[in-house]
Amino acid sequence: MRPAHIIRILPLCAFLLISGCSGNSSKQSESSSGNASVQQQASKIIEPGDLITAKDAETMLGEPVKPAEKTDNQVVGQKLCLYNPINTGSSEFLQVGLTQDAFMPPQGISSASIYKSLKDNFEGMRTDVKGVGDEAFIATGGIYILTDGYYIQIGAGNSSNETVRNKLIEAGKIAVAKLNTLK
């Protein structure tokens, strides 16, 4: 199985595992997400391809990319955008996931609570990152970012590789900056 396929399903699998084991997560999320969640519900739905465009992906990967593959999972408010290179022999890819309360069903859990659950589950296996969003960390699957109640996940390969880590941090900064202009 290609690493891109594994990265694509990792956030969903992690979320499903967490939500299945956590009892009253929706009540916790309502109190922990604060006003950002309420403001986001009234916001427009943002596409992850608006945070990292195909042109951005080409610059970061250093090669042309195919049109983005897009998927949605409204149950958890997640939209995914996967950029694969045109060169089928390349192992490069860039996936951007955006989880937002405005895309979730009413009475769902919040984007912030999903992020915090993942952060807790990666305890001891993550590296915190400063200067990207409100808080961020790198772990298996890429960089995980919380900013103003939005949860962004970006994958680009083996997050143990220093070059990939730097690429993830740069992509995270670009995504947060663009999100701030779109809200």
C-alpha positions as CSV (number, residue, x, y, z in Angstrom):
1,M,0.0,0.0,0.0
2,R,1.4,3.5,-0.9
3,P,2.3,5.7,2.0
4,A,-0.2,8.3,0.7
5,H,-3.1,5.9,1.3
6,I,-2.0,5.2,4.8
7,I,-1.6,8.9,5.6
8,R,-5.1,9.5,4.1
9,I,-6.9,7.2,6.5
10,L,-4.7,7.7,9.6
11,P,-6.5,10.8,11.0
12,L,-9.9,9.2,10.5
13,C,-8.8,5.9,12.1
14,A,-7.2,7.7,15.0
15,F,-10.3,9.8,15.5
16,L,-12.6,6.8,15.4
17,L,-10.4,4.9,17.9
18,I,-10.4,7.9,20.3
19,S,-14.1,8.7,20.0
20,G,-15.0,5.1,20.6
21,C,-13.1,5.0,23.9
22,S,-14.0,8.3,25.4
23,G,-17.5,8.3,26.7
24,N,-18.8,11.9,27.1
25,S,-16.5,13.6,24.5
26,S,-19.2,15.8,23.1
27,K,-19.9,17.4,26.4
28,Q,-16.2,18.0,27.0
29,S,-15.8,19.5,23.5
30,E,-18.6,21.9,24.0
31,S,-17.0,23.4,27.1
32,S,-13.4,23.2,25.8
33,S,-14.0,24.7,22.4
34,G,-15.4,27.9,23.7
35,N,-16.5,30.8,21.5
36,A,-14.3,29.7,18.5
37,S,-16.7,26.9,17.8
38,V,-19.8,29.1,18.0
39,Q,-18.2,31.6,15.6
40,Q,-17.1,28.9,13.2
41,Q,-20.7,27.4,13.0
42,A,-21.8,30.7,11.4
43,S,-18.7,30.7,9.1
44,K,-18.5,29.5,5.5
45,I,-17.0,26.1,4.9
46,I,-13.4,26.3,3.8
47,E,-11.7,23.9,1.4
48,P,-8.3,22.5,2.3
49,G,-7.2,23.2,-1.3
50,D,-7.6,26.9,-0.5
51,L,-5.1,26.5,2.3
52,I,-2.4,24.7,0.2
53,T,-3.0,25.2,-3.5
54,A,-1.7,22.9,-6.3
55,K,0.9,25.6,-7.0
56,D,2.0,25.6,-3.3
57,A,2.2,21.8,-3.4
58,E,4.3,21.9,-6.6
59,T,6.7,24.4,-4.9
60,M,7.0,22.3,-1.7
61,L,7.4,19.0,-3.6
62,G,9.6,20.4,-6.2
63,E,7.7,18.8,-9.1
64,P,4.4,19.1,-10.9
65,V,1.3,17.6,-9.3
66,K,-1.9,16.0,-10.6
67,P,-5.2,17.7,-9.9
68,A,-6.1,17.3,-6.2
69,E,-8.0,14.3,-5.0
70,K,-10.7,15.5,-2.6
71,T,-12.7,13.6,0.0
72,D,-15.1,14.6,2.7
73,N,-16.2,13.1,6.0
74,Q,-19.0,15.3,7.4
75,V,-19.5,13.1,10.4
76,V,-16.2,14.5,11.8
77,G,-16.2,17.8,9.8
78,Q,-13.2,16.8,7.8
79,K,-12.3,17.7,4.2
80,L,-9.1,16.2,2.6
81,C,-7.1,17.3,-0.4
82,L,-4.3,15.0,-1.7
83,Y,-1.7,16.2,-4.1
84,N,0.3,13.4,-5.9
85,P,3.0,14.1,-8.4
86,I,2.5,13.6,-12.1
87,N,5.6,11.5,-12.1
88,T,4.2,8.1,-11.0
89,G,7.7,6.9,-10.0
90,S,8.0,9.7,-7.3
91,S,7.2,8.9,-3.7
92,E,6.4,12.5,-2.9
93,F,2.9,13.6,-1.9
94,L,1.2,16.3,0.1
95,Q,-2.1,15.8,1.9
96,V,-4.0,18.6,3.6
97,G,-6.9,17.9,6.0
98,L,-9.1,20.5,7.5
99,T,-11.6,19.7,10.2
100,Q,-14.0,22.5,10.9
101,D,-17.1,22.8,13.1
102,A,-19.0,24.6,10.3
103,F,-18.9,21.3,8.3
104,M,-20.0,19.1,11.2
105,P,-23.5,18.0,11.9
106,P,-25.3,19.9,14.7
107,Q,-24.5,18.6,18.2
108,G,-21.3,17.0,16.9
109,I,-18.0,17.1,18.7
110,S,-15.7,20.1,18.0
111,S,-12.6,20.3,15.9
112,A,-10.7,21.5,18.9
113,S,-11.7,18.4,20.9
114,I,-10.6,16.1,18.0
115,Y,-7.2,17.8,18.0
116,K,-6.9,17.6,21.7
117,S,-7.8,13.9,21.8
118,L,-5.2,13.2,19.1
119,K,-2.6,15.2,21.0
120,D,-3.3,13.3,24.1
121,N,-3.0,10.0,22.3
122,F,0.3,10.9,20.8
123,E,1.8,11.7,24.3
124,G,5.4,10.7,24.3
125,M,5.4,10.2,20.5
126,R,5.1,13.8,19.4
127,T,7.3,16.8,19.0
128,D,5.6,20.1,19.8
129,V,6.1,22.9,17.3
130,K,6.1,26.6,18.1
131,G,5.0,29.4,15.8
132,V,2.4,27.5,13.8
133,G,-1.2,28.2,14.7
134,D,-2.3,28.4,18.4
135,E,-0.5,25.1,19.0
136,A,0.9,22.3,16.8
137,F,2.9,19.1,17.0
138,I,4.5,16.6,14.6
139,A,3.8,12.9,15.0
140,T,3.2,9.9,12.8
141,G,1.1,11.1,9.9
142,G,2.5,14.7,9.8
143,I,1.9,18.0,11.5
144,Y,-1.3,18.6,13.5
145,I,-2.3,22.2,14.0
146,L,-5.0,23.9,16.1
147,T,-5.8,27.5,15.2
148,D,-8.9,29.5,16.1
149,G,-10.9,26.3,16.6
150,Y,-9.9,24.8,13.2
151,Y,-7.8,21.6,13.1
152,I,-5.4,21.2,10.2
153,Q,-3.4,18.1,9.5
154,I,-0.8,18.0,6.8
155,G,1.1,14.8,5.7
156,A,4.1,14.7,3.4
157,G,5.9,11.4,4.2
158,N,8.0,10.0,7.0
159,S,7.7,12.6,9.7
160,S,11.0,11.3,11.3
161,N,12.9,12.6,8.3
162,E,14.3,16.2,9.0
163,T,13.6,17.3,5.4
164,V,10.0,16.2,5.7
165,R,9.6,17.8,9.1
166,N,10.8,21.1,7.7
167,K,8.4,20.8,4.8
168,L,5.5,20.1,7.2
169,I,6.3,23.2,9.3
170,E,6.5,25.4,6.2
171,A,3.3,24.0,4.8
172,G,1.6,24.5,8.3
173,K,2.7,28.2,8.3
174,I,1.3,28.7,4.8
175,A,-2.0,26.9,5.7
176,V,-2.5,29.0,8.9
177,A,-1.8,32.3,7.1
178,K,-4.2,31.5,4.3
179,L,-6.9,30.3,6.8
180,N,-6.6,33.6,8.6
181,T,-7.5,35.4,5.4
182,L,-10.4,33.1,4.5
183,K,-12.3,33.1,7.8
